[in-house]
């Protein structure tokens, strides 16, 4: 029995394949307008308060953003008091 015949005769394969497709699509859609992606692609400039001054962060040093806590992570630390500038 070939793989194609198994898929056609076993409904479980269709359900699992459908779930995988749906999860993949939802994952792609959730990352479309993420602030992290905007900074990494250069669509937005990230500036964070470090000490008493706001400094523009090099996008190469940005490693992530946590939506729940609002923390940006960098190769050398993290910051919460940050602003995005989309006026490029």
C-alpha positions in Angstrom: 0.0 0.0 0.0 1.4 3.4 -1.0 1.4 6.5 1.1 -1.2 8.0 -1.2 -3.5 5.0 -0.7 -3.1 5.2 3.0 -4.0 8.9 3.1 -7.1 8.2 0.9 -8.3 5.3 3.1 -7.4 6.6 6.6 -9.4 9.7 7.8 -6.9 10.3 10.6 -4.2 11.3 8.1 -6.5 13.9 6.6 -7.4 15.4 10.0 -3.7 15.6 11.0 -2.7 17.1 7.7 -5.5 19.7 8.0 -4.5 20.6 11.6 -0.9 21.0 10.4 -2.0 23.3 7.6 -4.2 25.4 9.9 -1.5 25.8 12.5 1.0 26.8 9.9 -1.3 29.4 8.4 -2.1 30.9 11.9 1.6 31.0 12.8 2.4 32.9 9.6 -0.5 35.3 10.1 0.4 36.1 13.7 3.9 37.2 12.6 2.8 39.5 9.8 2.7 42.8 11.8 5.0 42.0 14.7 7.1 44.9 16.2 10.1 42.6 16.2 9.8 42.0 12.5 9.3 45.7 11.8 12.6 46.5 13.6 14.5 43.7 12.0 13.4 44.6 8.5 14.1 48.3 9.0 10.4 49.3 8.7 10.7 50.9 12.2 13.4 52.3 14.3 13.7 51.2 17.9 14.9 53.6 20.6 15.2 52.6 24.2 15.8 54.5 27.4 19.2 53.5 28.6 20.3 55.4 31.7 19.0 59.0 31.3 19.1 59.0 27.5 17.2 57.4 24.7 19.4 55.5 22.3 18.7 54.1 18.9 19.2 50.3 18.9 21.0 48.6 16.0 18.5 46.1 14.5 21.3 43.5 14.3 21.5 43.5 18.1 17.7 42.9 18.6 17.0 39.3 19.4 13.3 39.4 20.4 10.3 41.1 21.8 7.8 39.8 24.4 4.3 41.0 23.9 3.1 40.1 27.4 5.9 41.9 29.3 6.9 44.6 26.7 10.5 43.7 27.1 12.9 43.9 24.1 15.9 41.6 24.2 19.3 42.3 22.7 22.5 40.5 22.3 23.9 42.4 25.3 20.8 42.8 27.5 17.2 43.9 27.5 15.0 47.0 27.9 11.4 47.9 28.5 11.2 51.6 28.1 11.3 51.6 24.3 9.6 53.4 21.4 9.1 52.5 17.8 9.4 55.2 15.1 7.7 54.4 11.8 8.5 57.8 10.2 11.2 56.5 7.8 
